Structure formats: structure tokens, C-alpha cells
């Protein structure tokens, strides 16, 4: 009888553990936003600063990609491998200016907000002042741009028409705005960008904004594990 009771209790504990783990997985979310990239040789690297802070040198290649991503480790890179020579072939150098090649990837239909169709990816060569930023280059060749009140980059060339870094669940439904979930840069190192309030296009990592396992979930799992071990030990002790 005691053995059956122990087995029943253990089964219930394992069921609770499964529910807790499922709840943690259900919390996984992403953000729909424009990510900012820099070409390092032939590979894309997630930018460590926002476009309003980066002052690229003449000959730089930089990219923007619109997609749903959880954080910088999950972000989708711009498509295409065109280099500076190809992108800026028709834009001659001029004294007192610099040229920056931009790759603009508007993403896929799966990442698009409801009712919107992403434009085709394209490239552009911006000739700007020598001390200008990437944001200046973007404004010169890819307007209209749209920003929110926290200086979060919301749209390039008018796309998307609505929304700005909104949170989306696994079902693709919008949730809390990323800008409203912003925290300090120190709490969001995995995104590789400063926070939107610093004039950046990136959103806060879901790990910092509550997308990862919560303290309650971890504590619940720990309690279930301890109870399970206690039940097994007690059953063996009584049999002995």
C-alpha cells in the first residue's frame, strides 16, 4: 500500500514538473523589429551600437534586417552578399564626404505585420558628410524613416506602416511593445545594442524583459525535485 502511495505521489510530482516546464516554454517570445548589422570582411556581425552612434568610415558596408527575433543570438542577418564596390559603383567619391553601402532587407511575409507586404530587399549607396552617422546615411537614401518616442527605429522607407518593436508570441500575435519593456543597457547585454531610450534601433533582450525562465518557475522545479527525492527515500526506508 505504501509503495503504491509513493508511486502515486511521485507520478503527481512528475506531472506538476511537466506543467511547470511547459509554462516556461510557453513564455518564449520574440520581437518584430529592425536589427542593425555591420559587414566584417565577408560576414555580417550584429552591431554593438545603434546607427545613431556609429560613424562609419568611407567604404563601410552596413545592413538592416526586419524580422521577428528573440535576441541578438537569434536575429536574422540581412540577405545578399554584394560588397561596397558593387553597391557604390555609380556613386563617385567626393572631397569632404564619405560613401557608405547599405543593405536593406525588409524580411519575409512570415515576419510582416498583419495586412502588410514587405518590399523586396535592395541596396543603396549613401554619400554623406565625413562626420555623419549610419542614421544619417539611412535618412539620405531610405526615407521616410519612422521613430517612436524613445528613438526606436520603427520603419525604413515607410515599412512597416504601423507597429514598433512589438512583442509577438509563438502564435505571432502582438503583445507588449518592446520600447515599453526597455531597461538599462547593463541588463540587456545579449542584444549587443544599447536600449531604445539611447537612440538605438534594437529592443531589449527577452531574457532581461521576462522572456526567460522566471524565479518562480525555477523555484517550483526545485521544490518538485526535492519532494520527489524525499518520497522515494521514505518509501525505500519503510520497505527496509
C-alpha positions in Angstrom: 0.0 0.0 0.0 2.8 2.4 0.9 4.6 1.5 -2.2 1.6 2.3 -4.3 1.1 5.6 -2.5 4.7 6.6 -3.1 4.3 5.7 -6.8 1.1 7.8 -7.0 2.7 10.8 -5.3 5.8 10.6 -7.4 3.6 10.5 -10.6 1.7 13.5 -9.5 5.0 15.4 -8.8 6.3 14.5 -12.3 3.1 15.8 -13.8 3.4 19.1 -11.9 7.0 19.3 -13.1 5.9 18.8 -16.7 3.3 21.6 -16.3 5.9 24.0 -14.9 8.4 23.2 -17.7 5.6 23.7 -20.3 4.7 27.0 -18.8 8.3 28.1 -19.0 8.5 27.2 -22.7 5.2 29.0 -23.4 6.8 32.2 -22.2 9.2 32.3 -25.1 8.5 35.3 -27.2 10.2 37.4 -29.9 10.1 41.0 -31.1 9.3 42.3 -34.5 11.9 45.0 -35.3 14.7 46.3 -37.5 18.1 44.9 -36.5 21.4 46.7 -37.4 24.4 44.9 -38.8 28.0 45.7 -39.9 29.9 43.8 -42.6 33.2 42.5 -41.2 35.1 41.2 -44.2 32.6 38.8 -45.9 30.5 38.1 -42.8 27.7 40.1 -41.0 28.2 41.0 -37.4 25.5 42.3 -35.1 26.3 45.9 -34.4 27.4 46.7 -30.8 25.9 50.2 -31.0 22.9 51.8 -32.6 23.0 53.5 -36.0 22.8 57.0 -34.4 26.1 56.4 -32.6 28.1 54.6 -35.3 30.2 56.9 -37.6 31.3 54.5 -40.4 34.4 55.1 -42.5 34.3 55.5 -46.2 33.9 52.1 -47.8 31.9 50.6 -45.0 29.0 48.1 -45.6 26.2 48.1 -43.2 22.8 46.3 -43.2 19.3 46.4 -41.7 17.0 43.4 -41.4 13.3 43.4 -40.4 12.3 40.1 -38.7 10.9 38.5 -35.6 13.8 37.6 -33.3 14.1 36.7 -29.6 17.5 38.4 -29.1 20.8 39.1 -30.8 21.7 35.4 -30.8 18.5 34.7 -32.7 18.5 37.7 -35.0 18.2 37.0 -38.8 21.0 38.5 -40.9 20.5 40.6 -44.0 20.4 38.6 -47.2 22.7 39.2 -50.1 26.5 39.3 -50.5 27.0 42.5 -52.5 30.1 44.4 -51.5 31.0 48.1 -51.4 32.4 48.2 -54.9 29.2 46.8 -56.4 26.8 48.9 -54.3 28.6 52.2 -54.7 29.8 51.7 -58.3 27.7 54.5 -59.6 28.4 56.9 -56.7 31.8 58.6 -57.2 33.9 59.8 -54.3 33.8 63.5 -53.5 36.0 65.6 -51.3 34.6 66.3 -47.8 32.3 63.3 -48.0 32.3 59.6 -47.5 30.3 56.7 -49.0 28.5 54.0 -47.1 27.0 51.0 -48.7 23.7 49.9 -47.2 21.9 46.6 -47.5 18.2 46.9 -46.7 16.4 43.6 -46.1 12.6 44.1 -45.4 12.2 40.5 -44.4 9.7 37.8 -45.3 5.9 37.6 -45.4 6.0 35.4 -42.2 7.7 38.3 -40.3 5.4 41.0 -41.7 2.7 42.6 -39.6 -0.8 41.6 -40.5 -2.0 43.1 -43.7 1.4 44.3 -44.9 3.7 43.0 -47.7 7.4 43.5 -47.3 9.2 45.3 -50.2 12.0 43.4 -52.0 15.5 43.6 -50.4 17.6 46.4 -52.0 21.0 48.1 -51.7 21.8 51.8 -51.7 24.9 53.9 -51.6 24.8 57.0 -49.3 27.3 59.8 -49.8 27.3 61.8 -46.6 29.5 64.2 -44.6 32.7 62.8 -43.2 31.4 63.0 -39.6 27.9 61.7 -40.3 26.4 58.6 -38.6 24.8 55.5 -40.1 21.4 57.0 -39.2 22.3 60.0 -41.4 23.2 57.6 -44.2 20.0 55.8 -43.8 18.0 59.0 -43.9 19.8 60.1 -47.1 18.8 57.1 -49.1 16.0 55.2 -47.4 13.4 57.7 -46.2 10.8 58.1 -44.9 12.0 56.8 -41.6 9.8 56.4 -38.6 10.9 56.5 -34.9 9.0 56.2 -31.7 9.2 58.5 -28.7 12.2 56.5 -27.4 14.1 57.0 -30.6 13.5 53.3 -31.6 13.7 52.9 -35.3 10.3 51.7 -36.4 10.2 51.9 -40.2 12.6 52.2 -43.2 11.2 53.5 -46.4 7.9 53.6 -44.7 7.9 49.9 -43.9 6.2 48.8 -41.8 3.4 51.3 -41.8 2.4 50.5 -38.2 3.9 49.0 -35.1 7.3 49.4 -33.5 9.3 46.6 -31.9 6.1 44.9 -30.7 6.4 41.7 -28.8 4.9 38.6 -30.5 4.2 35.2 -29.1 4.7 31.8 -30.7 1.4 32.3 -32.4 2.6 35.5 -34.0 0.2 37.7 -32.0 1.4 41.1 -30.9 1.8 41.8 -27.2 3.7 44.3 -25.2 5.7 47.0 -27.0 9.4 46.4 -26.8 10.0 50.1 -26.1 7.7 49.9 -23.0 9.7 46.9 -21.7 13.0 48.7 -22.0 15.6 48.5 -19.3 19.1 49.8 -18.8 21.8 48.7 -21.2 23.5 46.8 -18.4 20.6 44.4 -18.1 20.4 43.6 -21.8 23.9 42.5 -22.9 22.8 39.7 -25.1 21.3 42.1 -27.7 24.6 43.8 -28.4 22.9 47.2 -28.7 22.1 49.9 -26.2 18.5 50.3 -25.2 15.9 52.2 -27.3 16.0 55.2 -25.0 19.6 55.7 -26.0 18.6 56.4 -29.6 19.0 52.9 -30.9 17.1 50.6 -33.2 17.4 47.5 -31.0 14.9 46.1 -28.5 15.7 44.7 -25.1 16.6 41.1 -24.8 13.7 38.9 -23.7 16.0 37.4 -21.1 16.1 40.8 -19.4 12.4 41.6 -20.1 11.0 38.4 -18.7 11.1 36.1 -21.7 13.3 33.5 -20.0 12.5 31.3 -17.0 11.2 33.2 -14.1 12.4 32.8 -10.5 9.1 31.2 -9.5 9.4 28.6 -12.2 13.0 27.7 -11.1 11.9 27.5 -7.5 8.9 25.4 -8.4 11.1 22.9 -10.3 13.5 22.8 -7.3 10.7 22.0 -4.9 9.3 19.3 -7.1 12.7 17.7 -7.4 13.3 17.8 -3.6 9.8 16.3 -2.9 10.3 13.6 -5.4 13.6 12.5 -3.8 12.0 12.6 -0.4 9.1 10.4 -1.4 11.5 7.8 -3.0 13.8 7.8 0.1 10.8 7.4 2.5 9.4 4.5 0.5 12.7 2.7 0.5 13.2 3.3 4.2 9.9 1.8 5.1 10.5 -1.2 2.9 13.8 -1.7 4.7 
